[in-house]
Amino acid sequence: MAPAPLATGVGVANLPNQRHKIVAKRGANFTIMVCGESGLGKTTFINTLFTTSIKDHKNPLRRHHKQLDKTVEIEITKAELEEKMFKVNLTVIDTPGFGDYINNKDSWLPVIEFLDDQHESYMRQEQQPSRQKINDLRVHVCLYFIRPTGHTLTPLDIEVMKRLGTRVNLIPVIAKADTLTPRDLADFKRKLREVIAAQNIQIYSCPIESEDESTTARNRTIMSAMPFSVIGSTQDVTTADGRTVKGREYSWGVAEVENEEHCDFKKLRSLLVRTHMLDLVSTTEEMHYENYRRGQMETRKFGDPKVKKLNNPKFKEEEDNLRKKFTEQVKQEENRFRHWEQQLIAERDRLNKDLEDKHAQIKNLEGELDALYQAQGRNTTRR
């Protein structure tokens, strides 16, 4: 029996294989946030992206039932995806209520506070003696859905994207691209790029250069499609040539989800999942989280709690209403007490006057009684 061949080298070259086994065993965590107005197909896009029903669709008849509340909520959905024995713990963050009102002033604050709170929570857990079970909800990418108006970004879009771009990997997405013609879509993309550059909005840019020329060309192709136009659909439709695809069927034909001539869904999916998921995670950890951590460490002592700024518009409005109501109640009570005081003073004056009258009557009676005693004494003396 021939002896087994000896391995050449020290064995450092096997480190990537060891790392691969560790990562394959542990799996990965990926958190994605979808932000934008209601009705832009965010839920449909998430279900289409991962080819499974992760989020349930909301009843469109109840979409405007909470208009009086005027609050932006944070909705968290968790799912576990598995492909070829590799597991990904997926977390989807939705922001229902964002941009759905006539007055959207400060509507972005709950979203911004959520992003900062996750960095703060992770930083606090890192400072603990035991760091074995850290709950990490830091958002790795935020897809900001833009309404396909064909014009440009709204003031709300610009304000929100400026704040998001400094905290998270921001990727602008043009929703419902099948509502625009190819020419209008190209013009819309050009306008969006110009506004993003003019307003200095930070958006995610994947690494372009690579040792592999094909990888470099693919990265350039992906980034050239920014902002991505998408069509969301979980329904199977049949094309004119007999193919069954995911898409939307119209009288003029079929808008295919994975057809790069129709939209950029495949490019965006490749960016998020196939090619740059690890870069999104590492960018979040090495840039956005470190920026937050450094900023907090420069203004706080180790272990000090974060100073909360109570500038949430919902709380501010409630505080103003309570303050106004309290002031009105205090005024009402003061007026009532003044009225009672006037009544008591009037009653006191009346009683004092009655008492003086009684004293005068008593004095008169005493005088009359003395006069009677004196008259009776004279009569007795005469007798």
C-alpha positions as a Python dict, from the first residue, in 0.01 Angstrom:
ca = {
    (1, 'M'): (0, 0, 0),
    (2, 'A'): (148, 331, -111),
    (3, 'P'): (180, 601, 158),
    (4, 'A'): (-52, 900, 134),
    (5, 'P'): (112, 1203, -27),
    (6, 'L'): (225, 1466, 219),
    (7, 'A'): (60, 1809, 197),
    (8, 'T'): (293, 2073, 68),
    (9, 'G'): (329, 2407, 242),
    (10, 'V'): (235, 2515, 590),
    (11, 'G'): (-140, 2503, 527),
    (12, 'V'): (-226, 2871, 537),
    (13, 'A'): (-391, 2831, 199),
    (14, 'N'): (-662, 2618, 364),
    (15, 'L'): (-784, 2911, 575),
    (16, 'P'): (-1050, 3017, 318),
    (17, 'N'): (-1188, 2661, 323),
    (18, 'Q'): (-1207, 2674, 703),
    (19, 'R'): (-1377, 3010, 687),
    (20, 'H'): (-1624, 2877, 432),
    (21, 'K'): (-1717, 2589, 663),
    (22, 'I'): (-1769, 2825, 959),
    (23, 'V'): (-1988, 3063, 758),
    (24, 'A'): (-2186, 2776, 605),
    (25, 'K'): (-2253, 2637, 952),
    (26, 'R'): (-2351, 2967, 1114),
    (27, 'G'): (-2551, 3106, 824),
    (28, 'A'): (-2593, 3480, 773),
    (29, 'N'): (-2813, 3764, 893),
    (30, 'F'): (-2947, 4018, 649),
    (31, 'T'): (-3175, 4310, 729),
    (32, 'I'): (-3346, 4505, 454),
    (33, 'M'): (-3568, 4811, 493),
    (34, 'V'): (-3829, 4920, 241),
    (35, 'C'): (-3937, 5282, 262),
    (36, 'G'): (-4183, 5477, 51),
    (37, 'E'): (-4546, 5572, 11),
    (38, 'S'): (-4823, 5315, 29),
    (39, 'G'): (-4933, 5148, -291),
    (40, 'L'): (-4590, 5138, -460),
    (41, 'G'): (-4558, 4759, -444),
    (42, 'K'): (-4304, 4722, -161),
    (43, 'T'): (-4461, 4402, -26),
    (44, 'T'): (-4495, 4254, -374),
    (45, 'F'): (-4132, 4336, -451),
    (46, 'I'): (-4005, 4162, -135),
    (47, 'N'): (-4208, 3850, -211),
    (48, 'T'): (-4089, 3856, -573),
    (49, 'L'): (-3726, 3911, -472),
    (50, 'F'): (-3709, 3600, -255),
    (51, 'T'): (-3968, 3399, -455),
    (52, 'T'): (-4173, 3327, -145),
    (53, 'S'): (-4450, 3489, 56),
    (54, 'I'): (-4257, 3670, 329),
    (55, 'K'): (-4494, 3961, 388),
    (56, 'D'): (-4872, 3954, 372),
    (57, 'H'): (-5049, 4209, 158),
    (58, 'K'): (-5256, 4469, 339),
    (59, 'N'): (-5622, 4514, 263),
    (60, 'P'): (-5638, 4815, 24),
    (61, 'L'): (-5985, 4901, 155),
    (62, 'R'): (-5837, 4964, 500),
    (63, 'R'): (-5533, 5156, 378),
    (64, 'H'): (-5679, 5496, 466),
    (65, 'H'): (-5858, 5397, 787),
    (66, 'K'): (-5567, 5523, 999),
    (67, 'Q'): (-5539, 5861, 833),
    (68, 'L'): (-5650, 6037, 1149),
    (69, 'D'): (-5366, 5881, 1349),
    (70, 'K'): (-5096, 6044, 1134),
    (71, 'T'): (-4817, 5817, 1259),
    (72, 'V'): (-4540, 5629, 1082),
    (73, 'E'): (-4501, 5279, 1219),
    (74, 'I'): (-4208, 5037, 1211),
    (75, 'E'): (-4315, 4688, 1110),
    (76, 'I'): (-4065, 4401, 1146),
    (77, 'T'): (-4100, 4070, 962),
    (78, 'K'): (-3854, 3784, 1009),
    (79, 'A'): (-3804, 3479, 791),
    (80, 'E'): (-3548, 3204, 746),
    (81, 'L'): (-3441, 3128, 391),
    (82, 'E'): (-3246, 2819, 289),
    (83, 'E'): (-3081, 2743, -41),
    (84, 'K'): (-2835, 2458, -101),
    (85, 'M'): (-2803, 2391, 274),
    (86, 'F'): (-2712, 2755, 346),
    (87, 'K'): (-2944, 2953, 576),
    (88, 'V'): (-3005, 3327, 581),
    (89, 'N'): (-3198, 3488, 865),
    (90, 'L'): (-3385, 3761, 680),
    (91, 'T'): (-3541, 4061, 851),
    (92, 'V'): (-3765, 4296, 655),
    (93, 'I'): (-3838, 4641, 801),
    (94, 'D'): (-4143, 4818, 660),
    (95, 'T'): (-4259, 5173, 731),
    (96, 'P'): (-4639, 5183, 685),
    (97, 'G'): (-4785, 5532, 701),
    (98, 'F'): (-4479, 5706, 559),
    (99, 'G'): (-4565, 5981, 309),
    (100, 'D'): (-4938, 5905, 316),
    (101, 'Y'): (-5059, 6237, 455),
    (102, 'I'): (-5105, 6588, 324),
    (103, 'N'): (-4875, 6727, 591),
    (104, 'N'): (-4570, 6497, 606),
    (105, 'K'): (-4355, 6727, 816),
    (106, 'D'): (-4109, 6527, 1030),
    (107, 'S'): (-4267, 6201, 910),
    (108, 'W'): (-3916, 6062, 862),
    (109, 'L'): (-3824, 6090, 1230),
    (110, 'P'): (-3952, 5743, 1334),
    (111, 'V'): (-3748, 5587, 1051),
    (112, 'I'): (-3431, 5781, 1139),
    (113, 'E'): (-3474, 5711, 1509),
    (114, 'F'): (-3515, 5339, 1438),
    (115, 'L'): (-3188, 5329, 1241),
    (116, 'D'): (-3001, 5517, 1514),
    (117, 'D'): (-3158, 5305, 1788),
    (118, 'Q'): (-3030, 4985, 1626),
    (119, 'H'): (-2674, 5122, 1616),
    (120, 'E'): (-2716, 5235, 1976),
    (121, 'S'): (-2851, 4896, 2085),
    (122, 'Y'): (-2564, 4712, 1920),
    (123, 'M'): (-2307, 4949, 2073),
    (124, 'R'): (-2456, 4903, 2420),
    (125, 'Q'): (-2451, 4525, 2383),
    (126, 'E'): (-2088, 4536, 2273),
    (127, 'Q'): (-2000, 4714, 2598),
    (128, 'Q'): (-2147, 4436, 2811),
    (129, 'P'): (-1927, 4170, 2976),
    (130, 'S'): (-2109, 3890, 2791),
    (131, 'R'): (-2148, 3935, 2416),
    (132, 'Q'): (-2248, 3586, 2313),
    (133, 'K'): (-2611, 3658, 2224),
    (134, 'I'): (-2617, 3999, 2062),
    (135, 'N'): (-2947, 4101, 1906),
    (136, 'D'): (-2843, 4273, 1583),
    (137, 'L'): (-3111, 4459, 1388),
    (138, 'R'): (-2881, 4703, 1212),
    (139, 'V'): (-3023, 4771, 867),
    (140, 'H'): (-2786, 4662, 590),
    (141, 'V'): (-2971, 4822, 301),
    (142, 'C'): (-3266, 5056, 256),
    (143, 'L'): (-3467, 5046, -65),
    (144, 'Y'): (-3637, 5382, -112),
    (145, 'F'): (-3930, 5345, -349),
    (146, 'I'): (-4001, 5642, -575),
    (147, 'R'): (-4338, 5703, -733),
    (148, 'P'): (-4312, 5682, -1117),
    (149, 'T'): (-4432, 6036, -1188),
    (150, 'G'): (-4184, 6096, -1469),
    (151, 'H'): (-4089, 6436, -1325),
    (152, 'T'): (-3835, 6439, -1042),
    (153, 'L'): (-3795, 6380, -669),
    (154, 'T'): (-4043, 6547, -435),
    (155, 'P'): (-3916, 6769, -150),
    (156, 'L'): (-4009, 6489, 91),
    (157, 'D'): (-3802, 6238, -109),
    (158, 'I'): (-3500, 6469, -108),
    (159, 'E'): (-3523, 6542, 264),
    (160, 'V'): (-3562, 6178, 362),
    (161, 'M'): (-3295, 6044, 126),
    (162, 'K'): (-3043, 6297, 258),
    (163, 'R'): (-3094, 6168, 609),
    (164, 'L'): (-3104, 5801, 512),
    (165, 'G'): (-2790, 5816, 299),
    (166, 'T'): (-2572, 5907, 598),
    (167, 'R'): (-2704, 5620, 812),
    (168, 'V'): (-2762, 5322, 582),
    (169, 'N'): (-2677, 5184, 239),
    (170, 'L'): (-2942, 5367, 37),
    (171, 'I'): (-3064, 5234, -298),
    (172, 'P'): (-3332, 5434, -485),
    (173, 'V'): (-3590, 5223, -665),
    (174, 'I'): (-3843, 5338, -925),
    (175, 'A'): (-4162, 5148, -848),
    (176, 'K'): (-4406, 5017, -1108),
    (177, 'A'): (-4176, 5072, -1404),
    (178, 'D'): (-4436, 4918, -1636),
    (179, 'T'): (-4639, 5241, -1607),
    (180, 'L'): (-4372, 5435, -1802),
    (181, 'T'): (-4258, 5395, -2160),
    (182, 'P'): (-3888, 5309, -2211),
    (183, 'R'): (-3816, 5662, -2328),
    (184, 'D'): (-3999, 5824, -2035),
    (185, 'L'): (-3827, 5585, -1795),
    (186, 'A'): (-3482, 5676, -1930),
    (187, 'D'): (-3561, 6049, -1898),
    (188, 'F'): (-3693, 5993, -1545),
    (189, 'K'): (-3373, 5813, -1445),
    (190, 'R'): (-3162, 6094, -1587),
    (191, 'K'): (-3358, 6355, -1390),
    (192, 'L'): (-3325, 6152, -1070),
    (193, 'R'): (-2948, 6117, -1114),
    (194, 'E'): (-2915, 6492, -1167),
    (195, 'V'): (-3117, 6573, -854),
    (196, 'I'): (-2927, 6315, -645),
    (197, 'A'): (-2596, 6466, -756),
    (198, 'A'): (-2713, 6826, -711),
    (199, 'Q'): (-2852, 6761, -363),
    (200, 'N'): (-2543, 6561, -262),
    (201, 'I'): (-2750, 6258, -162),
    (202, 'Q'): (-2533, 5963, -62),
    (203, 'I'): (-2642, 5641, -228),
    (204, 'Y'): (-2481, 5299, -220),
    (205, 'S'): (-2209, 5231, -474),
    (206, 'C'): (-2072, 4880, -501),
    (207, 'P'): (-1702, 4814, -566),
    (208, 'I'): (-1642, 4840, -940),
    (209, 'E'): (-1286, 4729, -1005),
    (210, 'S'): (-1197, 4363, -974),
    (211, 'E'): (-919, 4129, -1082),
    (212, 'D'): (-1171, 3955, -1304),
    (213, 'E'): (-1265, 4163, -1610),
    (214, 'S'): (-1606, 3998, -1635),
    (215, 'T'): (-1680, 4089, -1273),
    (216, 'T'): (-1575, 4449, -1335),
    (217, 'A'): (-1798, 4468, -1643),
    (218, 'R'): (-2089, 4320, -1446),
    (219, 'N'): (-2044, 4571, -1163),
    (220, 'R'): (-2037, 4860, -1409),
    (221, 'T'): (-2353, 4729, -1574),
    (222, 'I'): (-2528, 4706, -1238),
    (223, 'M'): (-2430, 5055, -1125),
    (224, 'S'): (-2522, 5206, -1463),
    (225, 'A'): (-2883, 5104, -1394),
    (226, 'M'): (-2902, 5313, -1074),
    (227, 'P'): (-3173, 5412, -979),
    (228, 'F'): (-3324, 5070, -1045),
    (229, 'S'): (-3662, 5039, -1211),
    (230, 'V'): (-3860, 4736, -1098),
    (231, 'I'): (-4179, 4551, -1173),
    (232, 'G'): (-4319, 4341, -892),
    (233, 'S'): (-4541, 4040, -947),
    (234, 'T'): (-4576, 3696, -791),
    (235, 'Q'): (-4816, 3570, -1058),
    (236, 'D'): (-4725, 3341, -1344),
    (237, 'V'): (-4841, 3462, -1685),
    (238, 'T'): (-4802, 3321, -2034),
    (239, 'T'): (-4627, 3523, -2300),
    (240, 'A'): (-4719, 3536, -2667),
    (241, 'D'): (-4448, 3280, -2748),
    (242, 'G'): (-4578, 3035, -2487),
    (243, 'R'): (-4331, 3099, -2204),
    (244, 'T'): (-4452, 3103, -1843),
    (245, 'V'): (-4293, 3392, -1656),
    (246, 'K'): (-4345, 3616, -1355),
    (247, 'G'): (-4504, 3936, -1474),
    (248, 'R'): (-4811, 4142, -1538),
    (249, 'E'): (-5044, 4082, -1828),
    (250, 'Y'): (-5190, 4371, -2025),
    (251, 'S'): (-5395, 4401, -2340),
    (252, 'W'): (-5081, 4499, -2533),
    (253, 'G'): (-4866, 4216, -2395),
    (254, 'V'): (-4679, 4101, -2085),
    (255, 'A'): (-4443, 4305, -1866),
    (256, 'E'): (-4189, 4050, -1748),
    (257, 'V'): (-4025, 4085, -1407),
    (258, 'E'): (-3696, 3920, -1502),
    (259, 'N'): (-3667, 4063, -1852),
    (260, 'E'): (-3385, 4320, -1848),
    (261, 'E'): (-3544, 4500, -2143),
    (262, 'H'): (-3852, 4566, -1930),
    (263, 'C'): (-3697, 4655, -1591),
    (264, 'D'): (-3386, 4627, -1372),
    (265, 'F'): (-3519, 4363, -1135),
    (266, 'K'): (-3246, 4109, -1216),
    (267, 'K'): (-2972, 4368, -1168),
    (268, 'L'): (-3113, 4475, -834),
    (269, 'R'): (-3153, 4116, -719),
    (270, 'S'): (-2796, 4043, -821),
    (271, 'L'): (-2676, 4346, -625),
    (272, 'L'): (-2874, 4258, -312),
    (273, 'V'): (-2830, 3881, -304),
    (274, 'R'): (-2602, 3720, -557),
    (275, 'T'): (-2297, 3947, -572),
    (276, 'H'): (-2289, 4220, -307),
    (277, 'M'): (-2479, 4106, 2),
    (278, 'L'): (-2152, 4063, 191),
    (279, 'D'): (-2038, 4410, 85),
    (280, 'L'): (-2366, 4558, 210),
    (281, 'V'): (-2317, 4390, 548),
    (282, 'S'): (-1951, 4489, 578),
    (283, 'T'): (-2022, 4847, 470),
    (284, 'T'): (-2286, 4873, 740),
    (285, 'E'): (-2046, 4745, 1004),
    (286, 'E'): (-1729, 4922, 894),
    (287, 'M'): (-1868, 5257, 781),
    (288, 'H'): (-2220, 5343, 901),
    (289, 'Y'): (-2196, 5177, 1242),
    (290, 'E'): (-1842, 5306, 1300),
    (291, 'N'): (-1949, 5659, 1203),
    (292, 'Y'): (-2230, 5643, 1456),
    (293, 'R'): (-2007, 5490, 1723),
    (294, 'R'): (-1732, 5745, 1672),
    (295, 'G'): (-1979, 6034, 1682),
    (296, 'Q'): (-2129, 5907, 2007),
    (297, 'M'): (-1792, 5840, 2169),
    (298, 'E'): (-1681, 6195, 2095),
    (299, 'T'): (-1976, 6344, 2285),
    (300, 'R'): (-2043, 6082, 2557),
    (301, 'K'): (-1850, 5910, 2830),
    (302, 'F'): (-1820, 5533, 2830),
    (303, 'G'): (-2140, 5378, 2962),
    (304, 'D'): (-2346, 5697, 2955),
    (305, 'P'): (-2699, 5654, 2813),
    (306, 'K'): (-2794, 5825, 2493),
    (307, 'V'): (-2973, 6154, 2536),
    (308, 'K'): (-3314, 6122, 2379),
    (309, 'K'): (-3445, 6418, 2189),
    (310, 'L'): (-3819, 6424, 2225),
    (311, 'N'): (-3887, 6587, 1893),
    (312, 'N'): (-4120, 6325, 1754),
    (313, 'P'): (-4407, 6515, 1586),
    (314, 'K'): (-4663, 6278, 1732),
    (315, 'F'): (-4540, 6335, 2087),
    (316, 'K'): (-4497, 6707, 2023),
    (317, 'E'): (-4857, 6738, 1905),
    (318, 'E'): (-4982, 6536, 2199),
    (319, 'E'): (-4774, 6746, 2438),
    (320, 'D'): (-4913, 7069, 2291),
    (321, 'N'): (-5269, 6940, 2316),
    (322, 'L'): (-5219, 6828, 2675),
    (323, 'R'): (-5053, 7157, 2765),
    (324, 'K'): (-5341, 7351, 2606),
    (325, 'K'): (-5600, 7135, 2779),
    (326, 'F'): (-5421, 7171, 3114),
    (327, 'T'): (-5404, 7549, 3075),
    (328, 'E'): (-5775, 7567, 2996),
    (329, 'Q'): (-5861, 7350, 3296),
    (330, 'V'): (-5644, 7566, 3523),
    (331, 'K'): (-5817, 7880, 3395),
    (332, 'Q'): (-6158, 7723, 3451),
    (333, 'E'): (-6064, 7620, 3804),
    (334, 'E'): (-5922, 7966, 3878),
    (335, 'N'): (-6242, 8132, 3753),
    (336, 'R'): (-6448, 7895, 3964),
    (337, 'F'): (-6237, 7961, 4273),
    (338, 'R'): (-6264, 8337, 4216),
    (339, 'H'): (-6644, 8304, 4189),
    (340, 'W'): (-6650, 8100, 4510),
    (341, 'E'): (-6428, 8358, 4680),
    (342, 'Q'): (-6660, 8640, 4577),
    (343, 'Q'): (-6957, 8443, 4704),
    (344, 'L'): (-6782, 8375, 5035),
    (345, 'I'): (-6685, 8742, 5074),
    (346, 'A'): (-7042, 8851, 5000),
    (347, 'E'): (-7177, 8593, 5245),
    (348, 'R'): (-6924, 8706, 5508),
    (349, 'D'): (-7023, 9071, 5461),
    (350, 'R'): (-7390, 8982, 5486),
    (351, 'L'): (-7336, 8781, 5803),
    (352, 'N'): (-7123, 9057, 5955),
    (353, 'K'): (-7394, 9313, 5877),
    (354, 'D'): (-7661, 9085, 6025),
    (355, 'L'): (-7441, 9039, 6330),
    (356, 'E'): (-7400, 9415, 6370),
    (357, 'D'): (-7776, 9459, 6337),
    (358, 'K'): (-7832, 9195, 6603),
    (359, 'H'): (-7578, 9368, 6829),
    (360, 'A'): (-7760, 9699, 6779),
    (361, 'Q'): (-8096, 9532, 6856),
    (362, 'I'): (-7949, 9375, 7167),
    (363, 'K'): (-7811, 9711, 7283),
    (364, 'N'): (-8149, 9873, 7223),
    (365, 'L'): (-8321, 9598, 7417),
    (366, 'E'): (-8069, 9630, 7697),
    (367, 'G'): (-8134, 10009, 7707),
    (368, 'E'): (-8509, 9953, 7718),
    (369, 'L'): (-8462, 9692, 7989),
    (370, 'D'): (-8250, 9929, 8199),
    (371, 'A'): (-8510, 10200, 8156),
    (372, 'L'): (-8782, 9962, 8276),
    (373, 'Y'): (-8572, 9861, 8579),
    (374, 'Q'): (-8514, 10227, 8668),
    (375, 'A'): (-8883, 10314, 8631),
    (376, 'Q'): (-8983, 10018, 8849),
    (377, 'G'): (-8732, 10127, 9116),
    (378, 'R'): (-8878, 10477, 9136),
    (379, 'N'): (-9230, 10341, 9176),
    (380, 'T'): (-9120, 10120, 9464),
    (381, 'T'): (-8948, 10411, 9641),
    (382, 'R'): (-9257, 10635, 9628),
    (383, 'R'): (-9472, 10376, 9794),
}
